[in-house]
Amino acid sequence: MSKVSVSNRSSAELLPIMKNTDQWICWAFDSRNDFIPLNIDNYNPRTNRYESTNYKNKSIRLDYETAKQKAETDDAIDGIGFVVVDTNISYIDIDECIKPFSGEINSEIRDLIAEIDSYVEISISGSGLHVYCRGDTPSYGWTPTSINHDISVFDGSWAVVTEDHVAGYPASVQAKPAKLKEICDEYNIDTHGGWG
């Protein structure tokens, strides 16, 4: 087992390639506790909520500083996210891989993120990891139920960004197209009958 800890890198040092693009959005939890992209130009004071919208709606995309400032000062916004569609960036979402009290992950996941050697952060739940790297995925989706780990790989969606950067990993996204292919092949990444 290996313990995951947040680095002491400042927010200003993290994700410079991503922060140089206007691919950022604000999001909020909905009634089912799902993450919903927001149109921050359309606010309903009666419900204290912004209009929910699709991440493909380019009009909601912001620069990093605007998205971050809105999220930090507006209680109707729960956080920021990054839209990987229309970029050469992919993200790998590894759920339920961190033990809640010890902060440990198993050796297979530790080896996986070490081999990718790109930006890694702890997910908002505290029990998962997000890995961002440059390159397009040869496949996208998630692992089948027959595989022990819950891993998803995407290059055409969006993801929550926590900036809880994991110590020992690069502060920026690295180019890893070969590793993306290996992961998709090894873990049988596909939609497995989902999404039509």
N, C-alpha and C positions, 0 to 999 in steps of 0.2 A: 504494500500500500504506500501511497505517496500523498502528502498533504498539499492542498491547493491554498495559496494565500494571495491576497490582493497586494499589488506592488505599491511602492510609494511614488510612482511616476505621476506628475501633475497632468491634469486634463489637457493642458496645452500641448503636451508632448505626444499625445495619443492620436492615432489614426489620421496623420497629416494628409495622406492621399484622399481619403474619404471626405475630410473636412474641406478640401479644395473643390468640392462639387456641390451643386445645389440639389442634392438628392435626399435631403433630410425632411422628416415629417414629425408632427406631434401626434400622440395617440392617447386614448383613455380606455379604461376598463368598461365593458358593457355589463348588463345585468347578469350575464352568464360568466363573468370574469374573463371574457376573451379580450384580446387587444384589438382596438378598433382605430384605424386611421381617421384623422379629423380634418375637416375644412375649417381652419381657424378664422376664416372670413365670414362665417355664418354661425353666430352665437344666439342661443335661445335663453334669455334671462329668466324666463319662467321655470325652466328645468335646470338652469345652470350647466348647460351642456352645449358643446359644439356639434354641428352636423357631422354625422359619420359619413364616410365616403370610401371609395376604392383607391388603393395605393396606386393604381394605374392612371389616376387623375393627375396629370402633370401640374395642374394649377395649384395643387396643395403643397408642392415640393418647395423647400426653403433652403437657405444657406444654414450652415451649422449654428452660427451665433444667434440667428433669429429664432431657430427652433429651440435651442437651449435656454435662451432668455425667457421665451414664452413658457416653457415647461417649468422653469424655476419660480416664476412669478404668478402663474395662473392656476388656481386650484381646480379648474375644470379640465386640466391637462395632467396626465399621469406620467408622461415621459416622452422621450424622443426615439425615433427609429430611422433606419437607413434603407432606402429603396435600391436594391441591387440590380433590378431590371434596368436596362439601358446603360449598364456599366460593365467593365471587365472584372467585376468582383463577385465572388461567391461566398456563401456562408454555410458553415456546418453547425448544426444544432444537435448537441448531445444531451439528452434529457436524463434526469435521475441518475447521474453518475457521481455525485458528490454526497458523501454521508453527512447528514445534517449537523451533527455535533462535532465530529472529529475533523471534518473538512477533507477527508481522504477520498481518493479515487483508486479504482483497481489498476493493476499494472497494464492491462491491455489498452485502456483509454489513455493512461499516462504515456505509453509508447506511441500511440496514435498521434496525440497532439505534439509530442516531441519530434516526430518525423515530419509533421507538417511545418513546424517551426515558423508560425506566423502569429498574428495578433490573436490572443485568447482572452476572453472575459467571462466572468461568472454571470449566469443568467439572472433575471429578476427574481426567480424563485429561490435562488441560492443553492439549488440542487443540480444545476446543469451548467454546461459550458457553450459559449458561442465561439467559433473560430472563423475569422475572416481571412481570405487569401485572394490573390489575383488569379484569374483564369476562369474559363467557362466550363461548366460541368458536362461530361458526356451523357449523363443521365440526371434525373432529379426526382425527388420524392423521399421516401423513408425506407427503413429496413422492414422486412417481413416479420411476422410474429414469431417465426421459427428462430430468429436471431436474438441473442441475449441482450444486446444493447439497443437502445432507442436512439438511432442516429438518422438525421435528415440532412439532405444536401440540396441547396437551391442556388440558382443564379438568375431567377426570374420572378422574384417576390420582394418582400421586405422583412426586416427583423427589428426587434427592440434592441437598442444599444444602451448598455448600462454604464460603460466606461469603468467597470470594476475589473481593471486589467490584472491578469494573473502574472505574478512575479516570475521572472525567468524567461519570458517570451518577448518577441519583438513588439515595439510600441506601434508599429505600422504593419500594413498588410504586405505580404511577400508573394512573389510569383510561384505558384505551385500547381500548374496544370497536370503534370504527371502524377502527383500525389492525389489530386482529385479523381483521376481515372482509376487509380488503385483502390481508393475508398469505395467508389461506386461499384467496382467489380467485386471486391472482397465482401462487401456487406449487402450486395444485391439491392442497391438503391433503385427504387422505381416507385411509381404511384400505386402499384399492386391493386389495380382495379378501381382506384379512386379517381376523382376529378373527371368523370365522364369518359 
